[in-house]
């Protein structure tokens, strides 16, 4: 799919925005489908179709004006994606979307291809939950199988007495529930792998991720882990990309256990928050790589050019950041998403801070006095 072709994006959020910005420099045109007028992705696209993700008329309009269609987050309607597969070129397909939209299908699939995950059981009643808690052992995490983002739709369980209350609270979401063994990890890391139409696979450097209130706060690269462990993490991501026939990107989130082993926590079949550092610190950004992969171009180099820390800008950080924008050090790269409304804990943008070392980058973030010392991770 040569430059000049039209790429349709299901979803008009910040990931679609940054995907379009990267692709436009390569000469591609973009059409976005999103229910929100003037969406972040729509602002930088050639055209936005304002329609719900399950709107078949909107989907048909997207297909009619696109040479290739991708999606920017996995909660778009899988049924729409399946229809688009028949009417247009959707290299990612709908099957991977269907798998990653449901934690039960995702973990069952990973188990079936030999990828290590935390022990889990599917639960349909309080009695099953209590039995599973006895079998898995405390502590545990109860999660909804569908939905849930940035820590929503899940409860940590420390005692058997909490099982019933957690089940009752999560049952209101009207979704299947899963009970997982809580893993006492030492670090959370992620690796983003790209797989092209020809089967070429490349991985980006592992990111060490720090969460606050279950929302990604920092991505630290290089991750502060042994080289051998990073190599293992990349091999896991490559194996997943290969065995699941991924086209485009897949982000693989992992726990590093106290014993130094890796367990896969979640998958995201698209660009990922923890890959934003690539925009200013790698030869090729994750967004350009995704475009290359779905359009059949050779994949770009994933070489890290400099240590870097990415820090998310949430709603509560936006105004203090804007007040200090003229004071930002010259190495700091600002990325704002064009969202109309700023809300606490809503992702409004991010900063990439390249530096001589990740420790220096963390110190720079600290001196901005926008995030607390605890948030910065010092």
Phi, psi and omega in degrees: 000096189287159173308143186107339178288162180259127180253121176269138180239122170280109182112134183239029179278196185294330179292319175296323179299310183288332175295315180293319179299319178291318183289329180294327178293339179268356177099006179276153174255157187224139173235129183248139171247120181203145182286346183262124177296147179054045180291161178308318178288321180296328181299331185247010178263165176288331182201142174241130172267117180271103182198155175292158183292338179260011180281109184292328178293316177298319179297320179295323178296318178298316180297322183293335185252006185239142172274333179211145183236138176228174175230152186254351172203155194275001179265015170288163185289119181294329178296321176297316179299322180295320178294317180297328178302326182279333187255346185211182179264108180240084188300331178289335181073177180258344185292314178296323176299314180299319181293312187281349175283348186227118184298328180293311178297320182297309183289325177295318178296315179299318176302318186291338180255013173080023179266130183289129175227166177294144175304139183211162173218146174276136183233140181237359180204166177299320181297317177295322179296317181293321177295317179296324179297319177297319184285321182280325182087148181278157352283167185223166172231124174261132184226151168286144182287331180236162182069197180079128182201140181054044174088356179284153177074030176208153181223132173275135184241120181256338180227157179297333181291341182275349186297311183298315181297318179297317180299316181294322180292319183278339180295337181294341179282355177056041178232156173299153182240151179229142178244124183242149170293129177285127183262119177284084187274159175264330178210155168251130179229166174215149174231131177258123179249145175243137175229129185267176178299332180275355181094001176294137181234134173223144179244147174272160176304146180295141176254136172269121189252135177243125181253148172229126183054039177067014177246136178302128180251309182232143165240121187250123183223128002293146175297142183275069179223162177299149179301323181295324179289321177297320178298320177296319180296320178294321178296320177299314180297319178296319180296318179295314180300321182287310185289335178263007178053044180296139167237124187103216182256151166220127177265128182246110179270134186225153170259141168261114184284168180297337178272359180084019178262166179249134172233132179281129181264305182212160175242150172222113186274058185185176173305154190224149180307322182285357177256005181296335180301334183295340183297329184236001186230359179236158177301319180236133177281161177299329183287316175298320181297321179297315178299315179302316185294313185283341180263001176080018176274158174300143179289148181274166178296138178256016185298134177281127182269333185200149169303150186202150170233129173262134177233130180285143174254108178267174183306320182287345180265344192296309183295314175301325178292315181297326178291338182249010188300329179284350182258001183296134176303153189292345178272350184280132181250122184262131176230112176248151194260355177075023178284140185290320188243130178262125179231149175305138178068010173265134181286116182253344181172190175205161171246139167253130183239089173289145181200178178292333179207162178292330178297319177295319179298318178297323178294321178298315178299320180297319183291342178291339177058034175260322177254150180288163178302322179297319179295320182293333175095019179281000000 
